[in-house]
Structure formats: structure tokens, C-alpha cells
């Protein structure tokens, strides 16, 4: 039997992770995106004690941030449009001679 992503995630911070992994599975929560949708009331209704509920919610907050950043770093995550990397422009030296608009009076003094 392979261990799923939710069980692996729970195992990183909960002592009795096997028990909670079974509870999550029983309630149909089998991926991390589903975990991110949970709130404290839902966890309590699933039978999770208040201390572990608080710990799980703290880690859900971190998970949400992690998944959000992951989506932002994925090319074309939300728009489906890929952007070309910005080209570095090299300033080309041009040989231009600037001649000021000066009138020279050549006359006799």
C-alpha cells in the first residue's frame, strides 16, 4: 500500500499522522488541494481534537502559501500565455557630431 500526498504531508508535523491520514481519506480528502480548502470547523467535525486542529490549520496556511507560490512560478499558470524573456538591450555607440547653432559674425572691428 502506497502512502499518499496527504499522509506524507501530515507525517511531517503530526505525531499520530496515520490516524489523521485515515480520517482525511474517510472524508474524501486525498490531495493537497482539498486539504487547502479545510477550515477549523470542518476539522473538528471530522473528529480532530482542538490542539491538533490548531497545528493542522497552521500547516494548512503554510501549504496554501506554498501552493500559491508554486502556481505563480509555473509558466502560464493562470493565463495560458507564455511570455518571452525580456531582451537585454545593448546601447550602441553612434558617431554623431553635434554642431551647435551658432552664428559667427565675420566682420571688421
Number of C-alpha atoms within 10 A of each C-alpha: 3 5 9 13 13 21 22 13 18 19 15 10 13 16 11 11 17 15 13 20 22 15 16 21 14 11 10 10 18 17 15 17 13 12 18 18 11 14 13 14 12 12 19 13 9 15 12 19 11 13 8 17 19 14 12 21 17 11 18 19 11 13 17 16 13 12 14 11 11 11 13 12 10 9 12 12 12 9 7 8 9 9 8 6 6 6 6 6 6 6 6 6 6 6 6 6 6 6 6 6 6 6 6 6 6 6 5 4 3
